[in-house]
Amino acid sequence: MKIINIKEYNPMLGKLIDVESKEIYMQHHVDNAINIPLETLLYQRDKLLNKNETYYIYCQGGRKAKRACTMLEIYGYKTVLVLLK
Protein backbone atom coordinates (compact mmCIF):
# COMPACT_ATOMS: atom_id res chain seq x y z
CA MET A 1 0.00 0.00 0.00
CA LYS A 2 1.42 3.35 -1.00
CA ILE A 3 1.28 6.06 1.66
CA ILE A 4 1.74 9.80 1.27
CA ASN A 5 1.34 12.86 3.47
CA ILE A 6 -1.43 15.30 2.63
CA LYS A 7 1.25 17.88 1.75
CA GLU A 8 2.32 15.63 -1.13
CA TYR A 9 -1.19 15.37 -2.57
CA ASN A 10 -2.00 17.27 -5.75
CA PRO A 11 -5.52 17.21 -7.28
CA MET A 12 -3.95 16.32 -10.63
CA LEU A 13 -3.00 12.91 -9.17
CA GLY A 14 -6.56 11.69 -8.70
CA LYS A 15 -9.66 12.01 -6.55
CA LEU A 16 -9.23 12.66 -2.84
CA ILE A 17 -11.83 10.74 -0.84
CA ASP A 18 -12.72 11.34 2.80
CA VAL A 19 -14.21 8.12 4.21
CA GLU A 20 -15.58 9.66 7.41
CA SER A 21 -19.32 9.96 8.08
CA LYS A 22 -21.13 12.88 6.48
CA GLU A 23 -21.37 14.61 9.87
CA ILE A 24 -17.62 14.47 10.50
CA TYR A 25 -16.88 15.48 6.91
CA MET A 26 -19.11 18.55 7.29
CA GLN A 27 -17.25 19.60 10.44
CA HIS A 28 -13.77 19.27 8.93
CA HIS A 29 -12.38 18.13 5.62
CA VAL A 30 -9.56 18.83 3.21
CA ASP A 31 -10.28 21.21 0.34
CA ASN A 32 -11.18 19.41 -2.90
CA ALA A 33 -12.04 16.18 -1.06
CA ILE A 34 -15.25 14.35 -1.75
CA ASN A 35 -17.08 12.46 0.97
CA ILE A 36 -17.88 8.79 0.52
CA PRO A 37 -18.40 7.14 3.92
CA LEU A 38 -16.43 3.92 4.38
CA GLU A 39 -19.41 1.57 4.31
CA THR A 40 -20.81 3.18 1.17
CA LEU A 41 -17.43 3.06 -0.54
CA LEU A 42 -16.90 -0.62 0.22
CA TYR A 43 -20.41 -1.83 -0.61
CA GLN A 44 -20.96 0.32 -3.71
CA ARG A 45 -17.40 0.36 -5.03
CA ASP A 46 -18.33 -0.95 -8.47
CA LYS A 47 -20.84 1.88 -8.96
CA LEU A 48 -18.60 4.62 -7.55
CA LEU A 49 -15.08 3.75 -8.66
CA ASN A 50 -13.18 2.94 -11.84
CA LYS A 51 -10.36 0.39 -11.74
CA ASN A 52 -8.38 2.50 -14.23
CA GLU A 53 -8.08 5.44 -11.81
CA THR A 54 -6.07 5.93 -8.63
CA TYR A 55 -7.90 7.08 -5.50
CA TYR A 56 -6.34 8.99 -2.62
CA ILE A 57 -8.11 8.07 0.59
CA TYR A 58 -7.99 9.66 4.03
CA CYS A 59 -9.87 10.01 7.30
CA GLN A 60 -9.21 11.93 10.48
CA GLY A 61 -7.41 9.13 12.37
CA GLY A 62 -6.16 7.00 9.50
CA ARG A 63 -7.80 3.70 10.51
CA LYS A 64 -10.85 3.87 8.25
CA ALA A 65 -8.74 5.03 5.32
CA LYS A 66 -6.26 2.19 5.82
CA ARG A 67 -9.11 -0.31 5.92
CA ALA A 68 -10.63 1.20 2.77
CA CYS A 69 -7.32 1.04 0.90
CA THR A 70 -6.68 -2.56 1.96
CA MET A 71 -10.14 -3.76 0.95
CA LEU A 72 -10.23 -1.85 -2.33
CA GLU A 73 -6.81 -3.18 -3.33
CA ILE A 74 -8.09 -6.73 -2.75
CA TYR A 75 -10.83 -5.96 -5.29
CA GLY A 76 -8.32 -4.59 -7.81
CA TYR A 77 -8.59 -0.83 -7.27
CA LYS A 78 -5.55 1.45 -7.12
CA THR A 79 -5.41 3.38 -3.88
CA VAL A 80 -3.04 5.58 -1.93
CA LEU A 81 -3.40 6.12 1.81
CA VAL A 82 -3.16 9.81 2.63
CA LEU A 83 -2.03 10.75 6.14
CA LEU A 84 -3.10 14.09 7.55
CA LYS A 85 -0.23 14.31 10.07
RALINWO-V12107 format. One record per pair of residues at least 24 apart in sequence whose ideal C-beta (glycine too) atoms are under 10 Angstrom apart, sorted by the first residue. I is the first residue (numbers start at 1). J is the second residue. D is the distance in whole Angstrom. If there is no record, write none. Layout:
I,J,D
I,J,D
This chain:
1,66,8
1,69,5
1,70,7
1,72,10
1,73,7
1,79,7
1,80,8
1,81,6
2,54,9
2,56,10
2,69,9
2,73,10
2,78,9
2,79,8
2,80,5
2,81,7
2,82,10
3,62,9
3,65,10
3,66,9
3,69,9
3,80,7
3,81,5
3,82,8
3,83,6
4,56,8
4,58,10
4,80,6
4,81,8
4,82,6
4,83,7
5,82,7
5,83,5
5,84,8
5,85,8
6,30,6
6,33,10
6,56,9
6,58,7
6,82,6
6,83,7
6,84,5
6,85,8
7,82,10
7,83,10
7,84,10
8,56,10
8,80,9
8,82,8
8,83,9
9,33,9
9,56,6
9,58,9
9,80,8
9,82,6
9,83,10
10,56,9
11,56,9
13,54,7
13,55,10
13,56,6
13,80,8
13,82,10
14,53,6
14,54,4
14,55,6
14,56,6
14,78,8
14,79,9
14,80,8
15,48,10
15,49,9
15,50,10
15,53,7
15,54,8
15,55,6
15,56,7
15,57,9
16,55,8
16,56,5
16,57,8
16,58,7
16,80,10
16,82,7
17,41,7
17,48,9
17,49,9
17,55,6
17,56,7
17,57,5
17,58,7
17,59,9
17,65,8
17,68,8
17,72,10
17,79,9
17,82,9
18,57,8
18,58,6
18,59,7
18,60,9
18,64,9
18,65,8
18,82,9
19,57,6
19,58,7
19,59,5
19,60,10
19,63,10
19,64,5
19,65,6
19,66,10
19,67,8
19,68,5
19,69,9
20,58,9
20,59,5
20,60,6
20,61,9
20,64,7
20,65,9
21,59,10
21,64,9
24,59,8
24,60,7
24,64,10
25,59,9
25,60,9
27,60,9
28,60,7
28,84,10
29,58,9
29,60,9
30,56,10
30,58,7
30,82,8
30,84,8
33,57,10
33,58,7
33,82,9
36,68,9
37,64,9
37,68,10
38,63,10
38,64,5
38,65,8
38,67,7
38,68,6
38,71,9
39,64,10
39,68,10
41,67,10
41,68,6
41,71,9
41,72,8
41,77,10
42,67,8
42,68,7
42,71,6
42,72,8
42,75,9
45,71,8
45,72,6
45,75,6
45,76,10
45,77,7
46,75,8
46,77,10
49,75,9
49,76,10
49,77,6
49,78,9
49,79,9
50,77,8
50,78,10
51,75,8
51,76,5
51,77,6
51,78,7
52,77,10
52,78,8
53,77,8
53,78,7
53,79,10
54,78,4
54,79,7
54,80,6
55,79,5
55,80,7
55,82,10
56,80,5
56,81,8
56,82,5
57,81,6
57,82,6
58,82,4
58,83,7
58,84,6
59,83,10
59,84,8
60,84,7
60,85,10
61,85,10
